[in-house]
Amino acid sequence: MVETSPESTTTGMQYKDQVMRDGQQYLMQNYARLPLVLIRGQGAQVWDADGRSYLDCVGGIAVNSAGHCHPLVVAAIKKQAEQLIHGSNLYWLPQQVALAKRLVRLSGLDQVFFCNSGAEANEAAIKLVRKYGHEHGKSAPEIISFTNSFHGRTLGALAATAQPKLWEGFEPLPGGFVHIPFNDIDALRASISPQTVAILVEPVQGEGGVNEVTLEFMQALAEVRETHGVLLMFDEVQCGLGRTGEMFAFERYGVQPDVMMLAKALGGGLPIGALLARREVAAVFQPGTHGTTFGGNPVVCAAALALLDVMEQESLPANAEVIGNYLKDKLKALRQRFPFIKEVRGRGLLLGIEFDRSAKRLVALCQEAGLLVNCTADKVIRFMPPLNITRSEVDQALAIFEDALQRFAC
């Protein structure tokens, strides 16, 4: 999918080369970046410095739920930037209060703390439940988390992430975490101790390979909470806010969390994280216990409110379910032609295709043909397009993907 644009000139190609050379020199090299310089986006499409267009099924890693540069989000950012860009949490900010009220109404939880990312939201949640544990007689509160989880790259969130390969070189990590197999009910029940304060789980593990919590396991989590009085912490940083076909992934199970973390899609493309909790749990945060300079910034909150307006007005969660089911069925059908596809899983527009070999080369093959996808856990290709992607756009993506699979098989 190549088209001509104003950037498709020799100057554009020189610009791309210069950006990449400067990036190699001046940026820390902690990302394995593709040779792609993005300069513009609209809806489900992005354009690079060479003037080529791509269907974006990465979506900024599940961030651009309303597509790139949705006009309502852009207008909200412009309007707020002309009024007040930053005020700090020394004062009441109307946009922050309005966003908190909106999230409480949508989630059924009681109070909100705003920060700047998913990792920060998880860090705040870890501090919150540990303090809650101390105030309820636990001298060394423990949090249970699960294999193949991903909760962020700060030290606390990394310690909660049960992927030892990500810990290498960063030890010693904070203690107080117990890691057990995902979806293993027997291991869950055996892991509860007098020091257990909370269980931290992603209803759908995104970075870990698009693995869903089973209904039976979610029911077991609810039973453990009832029996032992532990807190349920749902990390919905990637799977929340409409991506799975509901506003929040936990709604599919009928189990309400005590604590929930959001980020990614919430800011409409701007950085924001949110920690939500029941009032009893939230109450342990008092002045001086936790804070942030930029969390709940007026511009970002205005963008988030506009994003939530778009999600409700355009029924984006419902579209994610309908289009996601369509895409999933089409991807499953490809297994008949390409036996190296082991499984297609996920729900809504958070889908994973697992292969019997490394899938990293497939990302490059798709990019060459005009489709952006992402590889995680080495063998899983993720589809995370905007929630307002159309069936026609999905058909275009599938045609490119199928062609890339044919070349991948060679």
MARMARRO-666646 format. One line per 2 residues: number of its first residue (from 1); for each residue x, y, z of C-alpha. Coordinates in Angstrom, 1 decimal. Layout:
NUM) X,Y,Z | ...
END
This chain:
1) 0.0,0.0,0.0 | 2.2,2.8,-1.3
3) 0.9,6.2,-2.3 | 2.4,9.5,-3.3
5) 2.4,12.4,-0.8 | 4.2,15.7,-0.5
7) 6.9,14.0,1.5 | 7.7,11.6,-1.3
9) 10.7,13.5,-2.6 | 14.5,13.2,-2.5
11) 14.4,15.8,0.4 | 12.0,13.5,2.3
13) 14.4,10.5,1.9 | 17.3,12.6,3.0
15) 15.3,13.8,6.0 | 14.6,10.1,7.0
17) 18.3,9.2,6.7 | 19.3,12.2,8.8
19) 16.7,11.5,11.5 | 18.0,7.9,11.7
21) 21.6,8.9,11.8 | 21.0,11.5,14.5
23) 18.9,9.0,16.5 | 21.7,6.5,16.5
25) 24.1,9.2,17.8 | 21.9,11.0,20.3
27) 19.3,8.6,21.6 | 20.1,5.7,24.0
29) 19.9,2.5,22.0 | 17.4,0.6,24.2
31) 14.9,0.1,21.4 | 15.2,-2.2,18.4
33) 13.6,0.4,16.1 | 12.5,-0.4,12.6
35) 13.9,1.7,9.7 | 10.8,3.8,9.6
37) 10.4,7.5,10.3 | 6.7,8.4,11.0
39) 5.7,11.9,10.4 | 1.9,12.0,10.1
41) -1.2,9.9,11.0 | -4.9,10.0,10.3
43) -7.4,7.4,11.5 | -5.9,4.0,10.9
45) -3.2,5.2,8.6 | 0.3,6.7,9.1
47) 2.8,8.1,6.6 | 6.6,8.0,6.7
49) 9.2,10.5,5.6 | 9.3,8.8,2.2
51) 5.7,9.4,1.6 | 4.6,5.8,2.0
53) 1.4,5.1,3.8 | 0.7,2.1,6.2
55) -2.3,0.6,7.8 | -1.4,0.9,11.5
57) -2.4,-2.3,13.4 | 0.0,-1.5,16.3
59) -1.8,1.7,17.2 | 1.1,3.1,19.3
61) 1.0,-0.2,21.3 | -2.8,-0.1,22.0
63) -2.7,3.7,22.5 | -4.5,5.2,19.5
65) -7.9,3.7,20.2 | -9.7,6.5,18.3
67) -7.2,6.5,15.5 | -4.5,9.0,14.8
69) -5.4,12.7,15.3 | -9.1,12.3,15.9
71) -10.6,15.8,15.4 | -12.4,15.9,18.7
73) -9.3,15.0,20.6 | -7.2,17.4,18.7
75) -9.7,20.2,19.3 | -9.8,19.5,23.0
77) -5.9,19.7,23.2 | -5.8,23.0,21.3
79) -8.5,24.6,23.4 | -7.0,23.6,26.7
81) -3.5,24.5,25.6 | -4.7,28.1,25.1
83) -6.1,28.2,28.6 | -3.9,26.4,31.1
85) -1.2,23.9,30.2 | 0.1,23.0,33.7
87) -1.0,23.8,37.2 | 0.4,21.1,39.5
89) -1.4,19.1,42.2 | -1.0,21.9,44.7
91) -4.4,23.1,43.4 | -7.7,21.8,42.2
93) -7.8,21.4,38.4 | -11.3,21.2,36.9
95) -10.3,18.9,34.0 | -8.7,16.4,36.4
97) -11.7,16.3,38.7 | -14.0,15.9,35.7
99) -12.0,13.0,34.4 | -11.9,11.3,37.8
101) -15.6,11.6,38.1 | -16.1,10.1,34.6
103) -13.8,7.1,35.3 | -15.6,6.4,38.6
105) -18.9,6.4,36.8 | -17.7,4.1,34.1
107) -15.8,1.7,36.4 | -17.8,1.5,39.6
109) -14.8,2.2,41.7 | -14.6,5.2,44.0
111) -11.5,7.3,43.7 | -8.6,8.0,41.3
113) -5.0,8.9,41.3 | -3.4,10.3,38.1
115) 0.1,9.8,36.9 | 1.9,9.6,33.6
117) 2.1,6.0,32.4 | 1.1,2.4,33.0
119) 4.3,1.6,34.9 | 3.7,4.6,37.2
121) 0.1,3.5,37.7 | 1.3,0.0,38.7
123) 4.0,1.5,41.0 | 1.4,3.6,42.7
125) -0.9,0.5,43.1 | 1.9,-1.5,44.6
127) 2.5,1.2,47.2 | -1.2,1.6,47.8
129) -1.8,-2.1,48.6 | 1.4,-2.5,50.6
131) 0.3,0.5,52.8 | -3.1,-1.0,53.1
133) -1.5,-4.3,54.2 | 0.6,-2.6,56.8
135) -2.5,-0.8,58.2 | -4.3,-4.2,58.4
137) -1.7,-6.0,60.4 | 0.7,-7.4,57.7
139) 4.3,-6.8,58.6 | 5.6,-7.9,55.2
141) 2.8,-7.6,52.7 | 3.1,-9.9,49.6
143) 1.6,-9.5,46.2 | 0.9,-12.5,44.0
145) 1.5,-12.1,40.2 | 1.7,-14.5,37.3
147) 4.0,-16.0,34.7 | 4.2,-14.1,31.4
149) 2.8,-11.0,33.0 | 4.1,-7.5,32.2
151) 3.5,-4.6,34.5 | 6.2,-2.1,33.5
153) 9.9,-1.4,33.6 | 10.3,0.6,36.8
155) 11.9,-1.5,39.6 | 8.7,-2.2,41.5
157) 6.7,-3.0,38.4 | 9.5,-5.1,37.0
159) 9.7,-7.1,40.2 | 6.0,-7.8,39.8
161) 6.5,-8.9,36.2 | 7.1,-12.6,36.3
163) 9.5,-12.8,33.3 | 13.1,-13.4,34.7
165) 14.6,-12.5,31.3 | 13.6,-8.9,31.9
167) 15.2,-8.8,35.4 | 18.8,-9.6,34.1
169) 21.2,-6.8,35.0 | 18.8,-4.9,37.3
171) 19.0,-7.0,40.5 | 18.5,-6.7,43.3
173) 14.8,-6.1,42.7 | 12.4,-5.2,45.5
175) 11.0,-8.2,47.3 | 7.4,-8.9,48.4
177) 6.2,-10.6,45.2 | 5.2,-14.2,44.7
179) 5.1,-15.5,41.1 | 2.8,-18.4,40.2
181) 1.6,-20.0,36.9 | -1.0,-18.2,35.0
183) -4.5,-19.7,35.1 | -3.4,-22.4,37.6
185) -6.1,-22.6,40.3 | -4.3,-25.1,42.5
187) -1.2,-22.9,42.5 | -3.3,-19.9,43.3
189) -4.8,-21.5,46.4 | -1.5,-22.9,47.6
191) 0.2,-19.5,47.3 | -2.0,-17.7,49.8
193) -0.2,-16.9,53.1 | -1.0,-14.7,56.1
195) 1.1,-12.0,54.5 | -0.8,-12.0,51.1
197) -2.3,-8.6,50.6 | -3.3,-8.6,46.9
199) -3.3,-10.5,43.7 | -2.1,-8.6,40.6
201) -3.4,-9.9,37.2 | -3.9,-8.7,33.6
203) -7.4,-10.0,32.4 | -5.6,-10.3,29.1
205) -1.8,-10.4,29.1 | -0.7,-8.3,26.2
207) 3.1,-8.2,26.2 | 3.1,-11.8,27.5
209) 1.6,-13.1,24.3 | -2.2,-12.2,24.4
211) -3.2,-14.7,27.0 | -6.7,-14.5,28.5
213) -7.7,-15.3,32.1 | -10.1,-18.1,32.0
215) -13.6,-17.7,33.5 | -12.8,-20.5,36.0
217) -9.6,-18.8,37.1 | -11.3,-15.4,37.5
219) -14.0,-17.1,39.6 | -11.3,-18.7,41.7
221) -9.7,-15.2,42.2 | -13.1,-13.9,43.5
223) -13.4,-16.9,45.8 | -9.9,-16.4,47.2
225) -10.7,-12.7,47.8 | -13.9,-13.7,49.7
227) -12.2,-16.4,51.8 | -8.9,-14.6,52.6
229) -9.8,-10.9,52.4 | -7.1,-10.2,49.8
231) -7.4,-7.4,47.2 | -7.8,-8.0,43.5
233) -5.7,-5.7,41.4 | -6.5,-5.6,37.7
235) -3.9,-4.3,35.4 | -5.9,-3.0,32.4
237) -3.2,-0.7,31.1 | -3.3,-2.5,27.7
239) -6.6,-4.4,27.7 | -8.8,-1.8,29.2
241) -10.9,1.1,27.7 | -12.8,-0.7,25.0
243) -10.1,-2.8,23.5 | -11.6,-6.2,24.3
245) -15.2,-5.2,23.4 | -16.2,-3.8,26.7
247) -15.2,-0.6,28.3 | -13.1,-2.7,30.8
249) -12.0,-6.2,30.3 | -13.2,-7.3,33.8
251) -16.8,-6.7,32.7 | -16.7,-9.9,30.7
253) -16.2,-11.9,33.8 | -18.6,-10.1,36.2
255) -15.8,-9.7,38.8 | -15.2,-6.2,40.2
257) -11.6,-5.3,41.1 | -10.7,-3.5,44.3
259) -7.9,-1.7,42.4 | -7.5,-1.1,38.7
261) -4.7,0.5,36.6 | -5.3,2.3,33.3
263) -3.0,4.1,30.8 | -2.2,3.7,27.1
265) -5.5,4.6,25.4 | -6.7,6.9,28.1
267) -5.0,10.1,26.9 | -6.0,9.8,23.2
269) -2.3,9.7,22.4 | -1.0,11.9,25.2
271) 0.8,10.3,28.3 | -1.4,9.5,31.3
273) -1.9,6.7,33.8 | -4.7,6.2,36.3
275) -5.0,4.2,39.5 | -8.6,3.5,40.6
277) -9.6,1.9,43.9 | -12.4,1.3,46.3
279) -12.8,4.1,48.8 | -11.6,1.9,51.8
281) -8.3,1.1,49.9 | -7.8,4.6,48.5
283) -8.1,6.1,51.9 | -4.6,4.9,52.9
285) -3.1,7.5,50.5 | -2.9,10.7,52.6
287) -0.9,13.9,52.0 | 2.7,13.0,51.7
289) 2.3,9.3,51.0 | 2.5,9.5,47.2
291) 2.5,12.1,44.5 | 3.6,13.3,41.0
293) 4.3,16.6,39.4 | 2.7,16.1,36.0
295) -0.1,13.6,36.8 | -3.5,14.9,35.9
297) -2.1,17.7,33.7 | -5.0,19.8,32.4
299) -4.1,19.3,28.7 | -3.8,15.5,29.0
301) -7.1,15.3,31.1 | -8.9,17.4,28.4
303) -7.6,14.9,25.8 | -8.8,12.0,27.9
305) -12.2,13.4,28.4 | -12.5,13.9,24.6
307) -11.3,10.4,24.0 | -14.0,9.0,26.3
309) -16.6,11.2,24.5 | -15.5,9.6,21.2
311) -15.6,6.1,22.7 | -19.2,6.5,23.9
313) -20.5,8.6,20.9 | -19.0,6.3,18.3
315) -19.6,3.1,20.3 | -16.0,2.1,19.9
317) -16.1,-0.9,22.4 | -19.0,-2.4,20.4
319) -17.1,-1.8,17.1 | -14.0,-3.5,18.7
321) -16.1,-6.6,19.4 | -17.8,-6.8,16.0
323) -14.7,-6.0,13.9 | -12.5,-8.0,16.3
325) -14.6,-11.1,15.8 | -14.5,-10.7,12.1
327) -10.7,-10.3,12.1 | -10.2,-13.2,14.5
329) -12.3,-15.5,12.3 | -10.4,-14.5,9.2
331) -7.1,-15.1,11.0 | -8.2,-18.5,12.2
333) -9.0,-19.4,8.6 | -5.4,-18.8,7.6
335) -4.3,-21.7,9.8 | -5.7,-24.1,7.2
337) -3.2,-22.7,4.6 | -0.3,-21.9,6.9
339) 0.3,-24.8,9.3 | 3.1,-22.9,11.1
341) 0.3,-20.9,12.7 | -0.3,-22.6,16.1
343) -3.1,-20.5,17.5 | -5.1,-17.4,17.2
345) -6.3,-15.9,20.5 | -7.5,-12.8,22.3
347) -10.7,-10.9,22.0 | -11.9,-7.6,20.6
349) -9.1,-5.8,18.9 | -6.3,-7.3,21.0
351) -5.5,-10.4,19.0 | -2.4,-12.6,19.0
353) -1.3,-15.1,16.3 | 1.2,-17.6,17.7
355) 3.6,-19.3,15.4 | 5.8,-22.4,15.8
357) 8.9,-20.3,15.1 | 10.2,-16.7,15.7
359) 7.8,-14.2,14.0 | 10.1,-11.2,14.0
361) 10.9,-11.4,10.3 | 7.2,-11.3,9.6
363) 7.0,-7.8,11.1 | 9.5,-6.6,8.5
365) 7.7,-8.4,5.7 | 4.4,-6.7,6.6
367) 6.0,-3.3,6.9 | 7.5,-3.6,3.4
369) 4.0,-4.2,2.1 | 2.3,-1.4,4.0
371) 1.1,-3.0,7.2 | 2.4,-2.3,10.7
373) 2.1,-5.2,13.2 | 4.0,-6.1,16.4
375) 5.8,-9.1,17.6 | 5.8,-10.0,21.3
377) 7.1,-13.1,23.2 | 9.2,-13.8,20.0
379) 6.5,-16.0,18.4 | 3.3,-13.9,18.7
381) 2.2,-11.3,16.2 | -0.2,-8.8,17.8
383) -3.0,-6.9,16.1 | -4.0,-3.7,18.1
385) -5.5,-1.4,15.5 | -7.7,1.6,16.4
387) -11.0,0.6,17.7 | -12.7,2.5,14.9
389) -11.0,0.6,12.1 | -13.4,-0.3,9.3
391) -14.1,-3.7,7.8 | -12.7,-2.5,4.6
393) -9.4,-1.5,6.3 | -9.3,-4.9,8.0
395) -9.7,-6.6,4.6 | -6.8,-4.6,3.3
397) -4.7,-5.6,6.3 | -5.6,-9.2,5.9
399) -4.6,-9.2,2.2 | -1.2,-7.8,3.1
401) -0.8,-10.1,6.0 | -1.7,-13.2,3.9
403) 0.8,-12.1,1.2 | 3.5,-11.7,3.9
405) 2.7,-15.1,5.3 | 3.4,-16.6,1.9
407) 6.8,-15.0,1.8 | 7.4,-15.9,5.4
409) 6.8,-19.5,4.6 | 9.7,-19.5,2.1
END
